[in-house]
């Protein structure tokens, strides 16, 4: 009996559709699972003499999916006109995004992200308001291998004693990265505020302190205060593992390495 090729093609399409319908719920049921690392590298990497490999060696030890940086220099005079972020991206085989806060020393200064996965959207916002200097928040949106989408953001809030500048920046962040989207989101970085401060009390109206109760992060040679955070929205992120690791030769801040999951 001869079977019409058109019938076979229709059958193949039907089988593909059935497989897609069956597989999609299973994929969506898988959680967002990430290992993230936060690194304030102090004045663009000054302590490591702006050596990309020094930071890449540290990052390799932990194998994160995403690394966020604060105090990243980009082609400044003091770092020898280097694109330190791109050097690390090549060394680690990761995708890079730099979020400028302001021009500095013949180049730029701000936050940055390295991602193991390609991202389909990236954006930076800046705000000065009551802060001593312009601050930025940069973020990327990516699709994980299980097809779940996630947003990862990095910020570095104002260092001045007045909390108003930090709170104003957080308000701008909330408006820009939380409104009108449904992606599970991480906000990571140096908040320059302790857990019981006005800044963090304001932050926790919208954000979950995923590392609540974990160790201090500064100074790296003898940590006495916790000012670096991994925050999540919505508030049902799960902390699988959360470590504060200190490298005084690389920064005055300890780094955070966290395994987090969103259902």
N, C-alpha and C positions, 0 to 999 in steps of 0.2 A: 504494500500500500504506500502510495506516495503522499507525503505530508507537505502542504503548501508552506513555503518559506515565510509568507506573511503571517501565517498562524504561529509559527515558531517565534517570530519577532514579538508578536503580541504576547505570547506566553512568557517570554523572557522579561518583557517590561512588567508584566503582572507579578512575576516572582520577585523582581527587584523592588517593586513597590511594597509588596508584603514584607520583605526583609527590612526595608527602611522603616515601615510602621512599627514592626516588632522591636527593632534595635533602638530607635530614637528614645523611647521612655527609659530604657535601660541605661543609655548614655547619660541622659539628664538626671538620672537617679544617683549617678556618681558624684561625690562631693568635689568642691573646689579644694584642692590640696596643694599647698605651696610651702617651700622653704624660703624665707626672706632673710635678708641681711642688711643691717643699717650701719653706715660708717660715716661719722663726721671726721673728715681727714685733716682738720685744722689748717686753715690758711692755705688751702689748695695742695696740701701734701708736703708742707715745709719740713716736718720732722723726718720724713723719709727722703729728703732732698729731691722731691718731685719725681721719684722713681716709680714708674708704673708697675714694674715687675715686683717691687716690694709689696704693693697692695694685691696684685694678682696672686702672688704666692699665698697670702693670707686667705684670700677668697677661695682658692682651690682646695684648701684644707677642709672647707665646709660644704662645698658643692651646692650653693644656693640656686634657686630658680630665678630669683630677682635680687639684685643688690641696689640699694638706694644710697646716694651720697649727699652729704651736706658740705658746704665750703669747697666746692669744686672750682678750680681755675681752668680757664679755657684761653690758650694763647696769650697769657699774661707775660709781662717782662720778668716777673720774679720766678716763673716756672720755666724760663728759657724759651718762651713762645711755643710751648708744647700743647698738643691736644691729648692730654693725659687720659681722658675718658676713652677716646678711640684706640689709643695704644692698649689699654686694658681690654677693650672689646675684642681686638685682634688676638691678644694673648690668651683670652679665655673662650673665644668662639661664641660671644654673646652679642646681642643687639643693643645699641646705645641710643640714649636720648639725653640731651643737655637742656636744662631749663634756666635761662639767664635771669638773674635778679637785677644786676646792674653792671655797667661798664667799670672796669677796674684795671689800672696798671697796664694800659695798652691792649687789654683784652676784655674778657668777661668773667664774671663771678656768679655762682649760683648753685643750684641743685642738679643732680643727675641720676640716671637710672640705667642699669644693665639688666637685660632680660634674656633668659635662655630661649624664650619663645618669641616669634615675631609679633609685633603689635600692629593693630589696624587703626589706631587713633592715638594721638599724643597732643598735649596742650600744656601751656604754662600761663599762669596768671601772676601778676605782681600787685603789691599794695604797700603804701607807705603809711598813710593815715597818721596815727599817733606814734608810730615806730621811729626809732633813731635813724634807720636807713631802710631802703627799699628791701622788701622780703618777697620771696616767690614760693609758689607751689607748682610742682610739675607732676603730670600723671600720664600713664599709658593705659590703654584698654587692649586686652589680648584674649585669644582663644586658646584654651589649654588642649592637650591631646585628647581629652575626653569630651571635647566640644563645649565645655562650660566656659563662660566668659567671666572675666574679673577685671577690676580696675585697681591699679596700685599707684599711690600718690606719695610724694615726698615733700616735706617742708622743713624750714628752719625758721623758727619764730624769733622775734626780737629779743635781744639780750638785756635791754635796759630794765631798770628796777620797776618801772611802771607797767602794770599788767594790761593797761588799756590797748597798747599797741599790739600785743599778742592776741587779745580777744578780738580786736578789729580784724586782724588777719584771719582768724578762725571763722569769723562771720562771713568773710569773703570766700573762704574755702568752702564752707557749707553751702553757700548760695550757688557756687559755680560747679561743684563736683557732686553734690547730692541731689539737687533739684532736677526733676524731670528725667531721671534715669533709674533703672532697676538693677544695676549691676552690684553684686557684692563688692565692697570697696575696702581697701586698706589705706590708712594714712599713717605714714611712718616718718620719724625724724627726730630732730633736736627741738624740743618745745621750750627750752630754757625756763622750765617751771617744774616745781616739785608736785607730787601727787595731790597734796592737800591745798594747793594754791588756788586763787581765784581763776587763773587761766585754765587749769585742768578741771576744776568744777564746771566751768562753762563748756569745755570740750566734751565732757561726759554727758551733757544733755543730748548730744547727737552721736557720740562715739563710745564704743566699748573699749575699755583699757584691757586689751588682751593679756598683757603681761602683768596685771595687777598683783602686787605682792612679791615681785621678783627683785633682783639685786640692784644696787646703785650703779651708776654709769659714769660718774666723773668725780675726781680726776682718775685717770687710768692707772696711776701708780699707787693709789690708795682711795678707792671710790667711797665717797661720803654722801653723794646726792644722786637721786634718780631724776634725770631730766630728758632722757631719750625713751621713745615709746613706739610700740606697734599698736595702732588703734584700728577698730573695725566698725563697719556699718553695713547692714543692720547688726543688732547687738547679740547675735547668736553664733559668733565665731567660736571655734573650739581651739584651745591651746593644747597642742600635742606635746610640744617640747619648746623650751624657751631658755636660752643661755645668754649670759652676759660675759663676753670674752675680752680680755684686756691685752693690748699691745702698746705699751708706752713708747716704743720706738717708732710707732706709726701715727699716734694721735694722743691728745690729752683726754679724749673720750674713750670709754670702752665701746665695743661694738656689740650689736644684738644679732643673734642667730636664732630664728624662731620657725618651728614647724606649726603651721596653722591650717585649719580646715573650716570650710563653710558648707553646711548640709545642702 
